[in-house]
Amino acid sequence: MPIRAFLFDLDGVIVDTAIYHYQAWKRLANELGFDISEEFNEKLKGVSRTDSLDLILAHGNLSLPDEEKTSLASQKNQWYLDLVSRMTPEDVLPGVASFFAQVRKTTRSEGPLLTGLGSVSKNAPLILERIGLADLFDVIIDGNKISKGKPDPEVFTKGAAELGVNPDECVVFEDAVAGVEAGKRGGMFVVGLGSPDVLTQADLVAPSLEQLTVDQVFDQFELK
């Protein structure tokens, strides 16, 4: 099958909001009487807000009722929103603009490449608006449209469905282990952005979009 669509994660691929998540989660943990490290925060990449909170509470040996967990997740999100609301186009990661310029110029016999965003974040539309990139995507699938977080493939399979393409015609771009697993479980070709020692399930790994070309993706896809 040919490549017909590129599906991109947001955090760590288009922008890096991990520091804002970390600052908000750390503040929450501190108010609960314990701390989390940046190393621990790596485990939360690509994981939903609810699941991240469960991991943090387990780290602090805390068990709380669902109502309190809902309140805590909401508080964390408000702190996070306060931080990301200050984002600007300057926060877009290096190489993103040039890579998307290549995407828009790429036309195959099947037509132009379609693009989708697949993020578990419910704040993805706000972030895209702040950084000025909402128009880059033909579809946007965020946490408001899915019921299962990564590594479940729903965010990507739903993106493929809305674009009207088959999963095996899609390439997923991910920086997190959970996201790479989600793409693979969805039957898609996955480009990992980061370390090959970490993103071991990815079909192709590059440090970032800055060190990658569309032609490289097509070449590796055709070799699989």
LODONU-679798 format. One record per residue (C-alpha): x, y, z; residue number from 0. Coordinates in steps of 0.1 Angstrom, whole numbers, plus 5000, padded with zeros to 4 digits. Last residue first. Example, Ala and Ser with C-alpha at 12.3 -4.5 7.8 and 13.67 -1.06 7.14 Angstrom:
// LODONU-679798
<r><east>5137</east><north>4989</north><up>5071</up><i>1</i></r>
<r><east>5123</east><north>4955</north><up>5078</up><i>0</i></r>
This chain:
// LODONU-679798
<r><east>5095</east><north>4973</north><up>5049</up><i>223</i></r>
<r><east>5118</east><north>4988</north><up>5022</up><i>222</i></r>
<r><east>5091</east><north>5010</north><up>5007</up><i>221</i></r>
<r><east>5085</east><north>5027</north><up>5041</up><i>220</i></r>
<r><east>5123</east><north>5033</north><up>5044</up><i>219</i></r>
<r><east>5124</east><north>5052</north><up>5011</up><i>218</i></r>
<r><east>5092</east><north>5071</north><up>5018</up><i>217</i></r>
<r><east>5104</east><north>5083</north><up>5052</up><i>216</i></r>
<r><east>5138</east><north>5093</north><up>5038</up><i>215</i></r>
<r><east>5121</east><north>5112</north><up>5010</up><i>214</i></r>
<r><east>5100</east><north>5132</north><up>5036</up><i>213</i></r>
<r><east>5132</east><north>5144</north><up>5051</up><i>212</i></r>
<r><east>5146</east><north>5140</north><up>5087</up><i>211</i></r>
<r><east>5171</east><north>5156</north><up>5109</up><i>210</i></r>
<r><east>5150</east><north>5186</north><up>5118</up><i>209</i></r>
<r><east>5120</east><north>5163</north><up>5123</up><i>208</i></r>
<r><east>5139</east><north>5151</north><up>5154</up><i>207</i></r>
<r><east>5166</east><north>5127</north><up>5165</up><i>206</i></r>
<r><east>5156</east><north>5102</north><up>5138</up><i>205</i></r>
<r><east>5143</east><north>5066</north><up>5141</up><i>204</i></r>
<r><east>5126</east><north>5044</north><up>5115</up><i>203</i></r>
<r><east>5104</east><north>5014</north><up>5120</up><i>202</i></r>
<r><east>5098</east><north>5022</north><up>5157</up><i>201</i></r>
<r><east>5096</east><north>4994</north><up>5183</up><i>200</i></r>
<r><east>5130</east><north>5002</north><up>5199</up><i>199</i></r>
<r><east>5122</east><north>5038</north><up>5207</up><i>198</i></r>
<r><east>5145</east><north>5039</north><up>5237</up><i>197</i></r>
<r><east>5178</east><north>5028</north><up>5222</up><i>196</i></r>
<r><east>5169</east><north>5044</north><up>5189</up><i>195</i></r>
<r><east>5168</east><north>5077</north><up>5207</up><i>194</i></r>
<r><east>5144</east><north>5105</north><up>5198</up><i>193</i></r>
<r><east>5118</east><north>5109</north><up>5171</up><i>192</i></r>
<r><east>5103</east><north>5075</north><up>5163</up><i>191</i></r>
<r><east>5088</east><north>5071</north><up>5128</up><i>190</i></r>
<r><east>5061</east><north>5045</north><up>5129</up><i>189</i></r>
<r><east>5045</east><north>5025</north><up>5100</up><i>188</i></r>
<r><east>5009</east><north>5018</north><up>5110</up><i>187</i></r>
<r><east>4990</east><north>4987</north><up>5120</up><i>186</i></r>
<r><east>4972</east><north>5004</north><up>5149</up><i>185</i></r>
<r><east>4992</east><north>4983</north><up>5174</up><i>184</i></r>
<r><east>5023</east><north>4998</north><up>5158</up><i>183</i></r>
<r><east>5011</east><north>5034</north><up>5161</up><i>182</i></r>
<r><east>5000</east><north>5028</north><up>5198</up><i>181</i></r>
<r><east>5034</east><north>5012</north><up>5206</up><i>180</i></r>
<r><east>5052</east><north>5043</north><up>5192</up><i>179</i></r>
<r><east>5029</east><north>5065</north><up>5212</up><i>178</i></r>
<r><east>5036</east><north>5046</north><up>5245</up><i>177</i></r>
<r><east>5074</east><north>5047</north><up>5238</up><i>176</i></r>
<r><east>5072</east><north>5085</north><up>5233</up><i>175</i></r>
<r><east>5086</east><north>5107</north><up>5205</up><i>174</i></r>
<r><east>5060</east><north>5099</north><up>5178</up><i>173</i></r>
<r><east>5055</east><north>5104</north><up>5140</up><i>172</i></r>
<r><east>5029</east><north>5080</north><up>5126</up><i>171</i></r>
<r><east>5029</east><north>5070</north><up>5089</up><i>170</i></r>
<r><east>4996</east><north>5059</north><up>5074</up><i>169</i></r>
<r><east>4986</east><north>5038</north><up>5044</up><i>168</i></r>
<r><east>4986</east><north>5006</north><up>5066</up><i>167</i></r>
<r><east>4959</east><north>5023</north><up>5087</up><i>166</i></r>
<r><east>4936</east><north>5027</north><up>5057</up><i>165</i></r>
<r><east>4926</east><north>5061</north><up>5046</up><i>164</i></r>
<r><east>4894</east><north>5082</north><up>5048</up><i>163</i></r>
<r><east>4910</east><north>5111</north><up>5067</up><i>162</i></r>
<r><east>4885</east><north>5107</north><up>5095</up><i>161</i></r>
<r><east>4893</east><north>5069</north><up>5096</up><i>160</i></r>
<r><east>4930</east><north>5075</north><up>5097</up><i>159</i></r>
<r><east>4927</east><north>5099</north><up>5126</up><i>158</i></r>
<r><east>4904</east><north>5074</north><up>5144</up><i>157</i></r>
<r><east>4930</east><north>5047</north><up>5140</up><i>156</i></r>
<r><east>4956</east><north>5071</north><up>5154</up><i>155</i></r>
<r><east>4939</east><north>5082</north><up>5186</up><i>154</i></r>
<r><east>4925</east><north>5047</north><up>5191</up><i>153</i></r>
<r><east>4959</east><north>5029</north><up>5190</up><i>152</i></r>
<r><east>4959</east><north>5021</north><up>5228</up><i>151</i></r>
<r><east>4994</east><north>5029</north><up>5240</up><i>150</i></r>
<r><east>4981</east><north>5056</north><up>5243</up><i>149</i></r>
<r><east>4949</east><north>5068</north><up>5258</up><i>148</i></r>
<r><east>4914</east><north>5054</north><up>5254</up><i>147</i></r>
<r><east>4881</east><north>5073</north><up>5252</up><i>146</i></r>
<r><east>4889</east><north>5095</north><up>5223</up><i>145</i></r>
<r><east>4876</east><north>5128</north><up>5208</up><i>144</i></r>
<r><east>4882</east><north>5152</north><up>5236</up><i>143</i></r>
<r><east>4918</east><north>5139</north><up>5241</up><i>142</i></r>
<r><east>4927</east><north>5151</north><up>5206</up><i>141</i></r>
<r><east>4922</east><north>5141</north><up>5170</up><i>140</i></r>
<r><east>4928</east><north>5169</north><up>5146</up><i>139</i></r>
<r><east>4921</east><north>5165</north><up>5109</up><i>138</i></r>
<r><east>4935</east><north>5181</north><up>5078</up><i>137</i></r>
<r><east>4964</east><north>5196</north><up>5098</up><i>136</i></r>
<r><east>4986</east><north>5225</north><up>5090</up><i>135</i></r>
<r><east>4959</east><north>5251</north><up>5096</up><i>134</i></r>
<r><east>4962</east><north>5247</north><up>5134</up><i>133</i></r>
<r><east>4999</east><north>5258</north><up>5133</up><i>132</i></r>
<r><east>4998</east><north>5293</north><up>5148</up><i>131</i></r>
<r><east>5017</east><north>5285</north><up>5181</up><i>130</i></r>
<r><east>4989</east><north>5297</north><up>5203</up><i>129</i></r>
<r><east>4962</east><north>5281</north><up>5181</up><i>128</i></r>
<r><east>4980</east><north>5248</north><up>5181</up><i>127</i></r>
<r><east>4983</east><north>5249</north><up>5219</up><i>126</i></r>
<r><east>4946</east><north>5256</north><up>5223</up><i>125</i></r>
<r><east>4936</east><north>5228</north><up>5199</up><i>124</i></r>
<r><east>4959</east><north>5203</north><up>5217</up><i>123</i></r>
<r><east>4945</east><north>5210</north><up>5252</up><i>122</i></r>
<r><east>4926</east><north>5178</north><up>5255</up><i>121</i></r>
<r><east>4960</east><north>5160</north><up>5252</up><i>120</i></r>
<r><east>4958</east><north>5125</north><up>5239</up><i>119</i></r>
<r><east>4973</east><north>5137</north><up>5206</up><i>118</i></r>
<r><east>4969</east><north>5125</north><up>5171</up><i>117</i></r>
<r><east>4973</east><north>5153</north><up>5146</up><i>116</i></r>
<r><east>4965</east><north>5146</north><up>5110</up><i>115</i></r>
<r><east>4981</east><north>5152</north><up>5076</up><i>114</i></r>
<r><east>4971</east><north>5142</north><up>5041</up><i>113</i></r>
<r><east>4997</east><north>5137</north><up>5014</up><i>112</i></r>
<r><east>4986</east><north>5150</north><up>4980</up><i>111</i></r>
<r><east>4971</east><north>5126</north><up>4955</up><i>110</i></r>
<r><east>4972</east><north>5089</north><up>4949</up><i>109</i></r>
<r><east>4997</east><north>5093</north><up>4921</up><i>108</i></r>
<r><east>5019</east><north>5111</north><up>4946</up><i>107</i></r>
<r><east>5022</east><north>5147</north><up>4955</up><i>106</i></r>
<r><east>5047</east><north>5161</north><up>4980</up><i>105</i></r>
<r><east>5050</east><north>5199</north><up>4981</up><i>104</i></r>
<r><east>5028</east><north>5201</north><up>5013</up><i>103</i></r>
<r><east>5049</east><north>5175</north><up>5030</up><i>102</i></r>
<r><east>5082</east><north>5193</north><up>5022</up><i>101</i></r>
<r><east>5068</east><north>5225</north><up>5037</up><i>100</i></r>
<r><east>5058</east><north>5204</north><up>5067</up><i>99</i></r>
<r><east>5094</east><north>5194</north><up>5072</up><i>98</i></r>
<r><east>5107</east><north>5229</north><up>5068</up><i>97</i></r>
<r><east>5082</east><north>5243</north><up>5094</up><i>96</i></r>
<r><east>5089</east><north>5215</north><up>5119</up><i>95</i></r>
<r><east>5127</east><north>5216</north><up>5117</up><i>94</i></r>
<r><east>5133</east><north>5233</north><up>5150</up><i>93</i></r>
<r><east>5104</east><north>5229</north><up>5175</up><i>92</i></r>
<r><east>5076</east><north>5254</north><up>5176</up><i>91</i></r>
<r><east>5079</east><north>5275</north><up>5207</up><i>90</i></r>
<r><east>5087</east><north>5307</north><up>5187</up><i>89</i></r>
<r><east>5051</east><north>5305</north><up>5174</up><i>88</i></r>
<r><east>5040</east><north>5316</north><up>5209</up><i>87</i></r>
<r><east>5033</east><north>5299</north><up>5242</up><i>86</i></r>
<r><east>5019</east><north>5320</north><up>5271</up><i>85</i></r>
<r><east>4987</east><north>5300</north><up>5273</up><i>84</i></r>
<r><east>5009</east><north>5270</north><up>5278</up><i>83</i></r>
<r><east>5018</east><north>5280</north><up>5314</up><i>82</i></r>
<r><east>4983</east><north>5289</north><up>5327</up><i>81</i></r>
<r><east>4970</east><north>5259</north><up>5309</up><i>80</i></r>
<r><east>4993</east><north>5236</north><up>5329</up><i>79</i></r>
<r><east>4982</east><north>5251</north><up>5362</up><i>78</i></r>
<r><east>4946</east><north>5246</north><up>5352</up><i>77</i></r>
<r><east>4953</east><north>5210</north><up>5341</up><i>76</i></r>
<r><east>4969</east><north>5202</north><up>5375</up><i>75</i></r>
<r><east>4938</east><north>5215</north><up>5392</up><i>74</i></r>
<r><east>4915</east><north>5194</north><up>5370</up><i>73</i></r>
<r><east>4935</east><north>5163</north><up>5377</up><i>72</i></r>
<r><east>4934</east><north>5170</north><up>5414</up><i>71</i></r>
<r><east>4896</east><north>5174</north><up>5413</up><i>70</i></r>
<r><east>4891</east><north>5142</north><up>5394</up><i>69</i></r>
<r><east>4914</east><north>5124</north><up>5418</up><i>68</i></r>
<r><east>4893</east><north>5137</north><up>5447</up><i>67</i></r>
<r><east>4861</east><north>5124</north><up>5432</up><i>66</i></r>
<r><east>4877</east><north>5091</north><up>5424</up><i>65</i></r>
<r><east>4888</east><north>5084</north><up>5460</up><i>64</i></r>
<r><east>4925</east><north>5086</north><up>5468</up><i>63</i></r>
<r><east>4953</east><north>5060</north><up>5473</up><i>62</i></r>
<r><east>4987</east><north>5074</north><up>5479</up><i>61</i></r>
<r><east>5021</east><north>5056</north><up>5479</up><i>60</i></r>
<r><east>5037</east><north>5087</north><up>5464</up><i>59</i></r>
<r><east>5047</east><north>5068</north><up>5432</up><i>58</i></r>
<r><east>5013</east><north>5052</north><up>5431</up><i>57</i></r>
<r><east>4998</east><north>5087</north><up>5432</up><i>56</i></r>
<r><east>5020</east><north>5098</north><up>5404</up><i>55</i></r>
<r><east>5012</east><north>5067</north><up>5382</up><i>54</i></r>
<r><east>4974</east><north>5073</north><up>5389</up><i>53</i></r>
<r><east>4978</east><north>5109</north><up>5379</up><i>52</i></r>
<r><east>4995</east><north>5100</north><up>5347</up><i>51</i></r>
<r><east>4966</east><north>5076</north><up>5339</up><i>50</i></r>
<r><east>4941</east><north>5103</north><up>5343</up><i>49</i></r>
<r><east>4960</east><north>5129</north><up>5323</up><i>48</i></r>
<r><east>4966</east><north>5104</north><up>5295</up><i>47</i></r>
<r><east>5001</east><north>5090</north><up>5288</up><i>46</i></r>
<r><east>5022</east><north>5101</north><up>5258</up><i>45</i></r>
<r><east>5051</east><north>5111</north><up>5281</up><i>44</i></r>
<r><east>5043</east><north>5102</north><up>5317</up><i>43</i></r>
<r><east>5072</east><north>5078</north><up>5322</up><i>42</i></r>
<r><east>5096</east><north>5106</north><up>5313</up><i>41</i></r>
<r><east>5083</east><north>5125</north><up>5344</up><i>40</i></r>
<r><east>5101</east><north>5100</north><up>5366</up><i>39</i></r>
<r><east>5134</east><north>5111</north><up>5352</up><i>38</i></r>
<r><east>5124</east><north>5147</north><up>5357</up><i>37</i></r>
<r><east>5119</east><north>5139</north><up>5393</up><i>36</i></r>
<r><east>5087</east><north>5137</north><up>5414</up><i>35</i></r>
<r><east>5082</east><north>5150</north><up>5449</up><i>34</i></r>
<r><east>5061</east><north>5142</north><up>5480</up><i>33</i></r>
<r><east>5036</east><north>5158</north><up>5503</up><i>32</i></r>
<r><east>5004</east><north>5161</north><up>5483</up><i>31</i></r>
<r><east>5012</east><north>5198</north><up>5476</up><i>30</i></r>
<r><east>5046</east><north>5187</north><up>5463</up><i>29</i></r>
<r><east>5030</east><north>5161</north><up>5440</up><i>28</i></r>
<r><east>5007</east><north>5188</north><up>5425</up><i>27</i></r>
<r><east>5036</east><north>5212</north><up>5420</up><i>26</i></r>
<r><east>5056</east><north>5185</north><up>5404</up><i>25</i></r>
<r><east>5027</east><north>5176</north><up>5381</up><i>24</i></r>
<r><east>5024</east><north>5213</north><up>5370</up><i>23</i></r>
<r><east>5061</east><north>5218</north><up>5364</up><i>22</i></r>
<r><east>5064</east><north>5184</north><up>5346</up><i>21</i></r>
<r><east>5035</east><north>5192</north><up>5323</up><i>20</i></r>
<r><east>5051</east><north>5225</north><up>5315</up><i>19</i></r>
<r><east>5085</east><north>5210</north><up>5309</up><i>18</i></r>
<r><east>5069</east><north>5183</north><up>5286</up><i>17</i></r>
<r><east>5054</east><north>5211</north><up>5264</up><i>16</i></r>
<r><east>5078</east><north>5205</north><up>5236</up><i>15</i></r>
<r><east>5063</east><north>5215</north><up>5203</up><i>14</i></r>
<r><east>5057</east><north>5197</north><up>5170</up><i>13</i></r>
<r><east>5072</east><north>5163</north><up>5179</up><i>12</i></r>
<r><east>5078</east><north>5163</north><up>5216</up><i>11</i></r>
<r><east>5042</east><north>5170</north><up>5225</up><i>10</i></r>
<r><east>5020</east><north>5170</north><up>5194</up><i>9</i></r>
<r><east>5019</east><north>5135</north><up>5179</up><i>8</i></r>
<r><east>5018</east><north>5135</north><up>5141</up><i>7</i></r>
<r><east>4999</east><north>5114</north><up>5116</up><i>6</i></r>
<r><east>5012</east><north>5114</north><up>5080</up><i>5</i></r>
<r><east>4988</east><north>5102</north><up>5053</up><i>4</i></r>
<r><east>4986</east><north>5085</north><up>5019</up><i>3</i></r>
<r><east>5016</east><north>5062</north><up>5019</up><i>2</i></r>
<r><east>5012</east><north>5035</north><up>4993</up><i>1</i></r>
<r><east>5000</east><north>5000</north><up>5000</up><i>0</i></r>
